[in-house]
Amino acid sequence: MIDPVLALLPAIGAGCLFLSAGVHKLRDFARFVPTLAAYRLLPAGWATVAAPAVIAAEIAAGAAALAMPVSPALGRAGALGCALLLGAYAAAIAINLLRGNTRIDCGCLGFGARVPELRWGLVGRNALLLAAVLTALLPVSPRPLVWLDAVTVLGGLAVMALIHAGADMALHLPRKEIRS
């Protein structure tokens, strides 16, 4: 059994990530559809139909994961949804990397904000996030939460956000060519 804070932290973190990602895709729907189509995992023309489903899945999973403090069952369902999405996104990126189809915007926050390029680091990042989110599904000790737990969760979320932002920046740095 793990401490309840160790389940709350990844669930709330994933909830914030997916809720914000879903809202971002909804707000920039016109750019999300071609990004989804560029992965070439769906039959031609299906991206327009699939895009709202992807957005709805992100928003629903994120919102449900955020409910973990008040409804552990709903929060665990949301965390599972977030984990499934992370796994699907890692697989989609890996498939395209193996195909050599790397000049795609990853579909993360900020369409067109960077040079579009898939990298194996994105697969690794998603795998690490997936592992973290899966901890929210572990059995939790029955101890009651206290005020200090809220401080711990907020501090942990701030650290997680900084790590995620730093990793995102590092993953999108221009590649240096090695000359021999």
C-alpha positions in Angstrom: 0.0 0.0 0.0 1.1 3.5 -0.8 0.5 6.8 1.1 -2.6 8.6 -0.2 -0.5 11.6 -1.3 1.5 9.3 -3.6 -1.7 8.4 -5.4 -3.2 12.0 -5.4 -0.1 13.7 -6.8 0.1 11.8 -10.1 -3.7 11.7 -10.5 -4.1 15.4 -10.1 -1.0 16.1 -12.2 -2.3 14.0 -15.0 -5.7 15.5 -14.6 -4.3 19.0 -15.0 -2.2 17.9 -18.0 -5.0 16.3 -19.9 -7.6 18.9 -19.0 -5.4 21.6 -20.3 -4.3 19.6 -23.4 -8.0 18.9 -24.3 -9.0 22.5 -23.9 -6.0 23.6 -26.0 -7.0 21.2 -28.8 -10.6 22.4 -28.6 -9.5 26.0 -28.8 -7.3 25.3 -31.8 -9.4 22.6 -33.4 -8.5 23.8 -36.9 -4.8 23.0 -36.3 -5.4 19.9 -34.3 -7.3 18.0 -37.1 -4.3 18.2 -39.6 -1.9 17.3 -36.8 -3.9 14.2 -36.0 -4.2 13.3 -39.7 -0.4 13.7 -40.2 0.1 10.6 -38.0 -1.5 8.6 -40.7 -2.9 6.1 -38.3 -6.6 6.6 -39.3 -8.2 6.1 -42.7 -8.1 9.2 -44.9 -10.7 11.8 -43.8 -11.3 10.2 -40.4 -9.3 12.8 -38.5 -12.2 15.2 -38.6 -14.4 12.6 -36.9 -11.8 11.3 -34.5 -10.5 14.7 -33.3 -13.6 15.5 -31.2 -13.4 12.0 -29.6 -9.7 12.5 -28.7 -10.5 15.9 -27.2 -13.5 14.5 -25.3 -11.4 11.6 -24.0 -8.7 14.0 -22.8 -11.1 16.4 -21.0 -13.1 13.5 -19.5 -10.1 11.6 -18.2 -8.5 14.8 -16.9 -11.6 16.0 -15.1 -12.2 12.6 -13.6 -8.6 12.3 -12.4 -8.9 15.7 -10.7 -11.8 14.3 -8.7 -9.5 11.9 -6.9 -9.6 13.8 -3.6 -13.4 13.8 -3.3 -14.1 10.6 -5.3 -11.3 8.1 -5.2 -13.1 5.7 -7.6 -13.8 8.4 -10.2 -10.2 9.7 -9.7 -8.8 6.2 -10.3 -11.0 5.8 -13.4 -9.7 9.1 -14.7 -6.1 8.2 -13.9 -6.6 4.9 -15.9 -8.0 7.0 -18.8 -5.0 9.3 -18.7 -2.7 6.2 -18.6 -4.4 4.7 -21.6 -4.1 8.0 -23.5 -0.4 8.3 -22.6 0.2 4.7 -23.9 -1.7 5.4 -27.1 0.2 8.6 -27.7 3.6 6.9 -27.1 2.6 4.1 -29.5 1.5 6.6 -32.2 4.8 8.5 -31.9 6.9 5.3 -31.9 5.0 4.0 -35.0 5.7 7.2 -36.9 9.3 7.2 -35.8 9.8 3.7 -37.1 8.1 4.7 -40.4 10.5 7.6 -40.7 7.5 10.0 -40.6 9.1 12.4 -38.1 8.2 15.9 -39.5 5.0 16.0 -37.5 3.9 18.4 -34.8 3.7 16.1 -31.7 0.2 17.4 -30.9 1.3 18.6 -27.5 0.5 22.1 -26.2 1.4 24.8 -28.7 0.7 23.7 -32.3 3.2 25.2 -34.6 5.1 26.8 -31.7 8.2 24.8 -32.5 9.8 23.0 -35.5 7.6 20.0 -35.9 9.7 16.9 -35.3 9.0 13.6 -33.5 11.8 12.2 -31.3 12.3 9.1 -29.2 12.5 11.4 -26.2 8.8 12.0 -26.5 8.1 8.3 -26.3 10.4 8.2 -23.2 8.7 11.1 -21.6 5.3 9.6 -22.2 6.5 6.3 -20.7 7.7 8.0 -17.6 4.4 9.9 -17.3 2.6 6.6 -17.7 4.6 5.0 -15.0 3.9 7.9 -12.7 0.2 7.9 -13.4 -0.1 4.1 -12.8 1.0 4.7 -9.2 -2.4 6.4 -8.7 -3.9 3.0 -9.3 -2.0 1.2 -6.5 -3.8 0.3 -3.2 -3.8 3.3 -0.8 -3.3 3.1 2.9 -6.5 4.2 4.8 -4.9 7.0 6.7 -6.9 10.3 6.8 -5.5 13.3 5.0 -4.4 16.3 7.0 -3.7 19.9 6.0 -0.1 19.3 5.5 -1.0 16.8 2.7 -2.5 19.7 0.7 0.8 21.6 1.0 2.7 18.5 0.0 0.4 17.9 -3.1 0.6 21.6 -4.1 4.4 21.6 -3.8 4.7 18.3 -5.6 2.5 19.6 -8.4 4.7 22.7 -8.8 7.8 20.5 -9.0 6.1 18.2 -11.5 5.1 21.1 -13.6 8.6 22.5 -13.6 10.1 19.2 -14.5 7.6 18.7 -17.3 8.2 22.2 -18.7 12.0 21.7 -18.6 11.7 18.3 -20.3 9.4 19.7 -22.9 11.9 22.5 -23.6 14.8 20.1 -23.8 12.9 17.7 -26.1 12.3 20.6 -28.6 15.8 22.0 -28.7 17.2 22.1 -32.2 19.4 19.1 -33.0 23.1 19.8 -33.6 24.7 18.1 -36.5 27.8 16.1 -35.7 30.5 16.5 -38.3 33.2 14.0 -38.7 
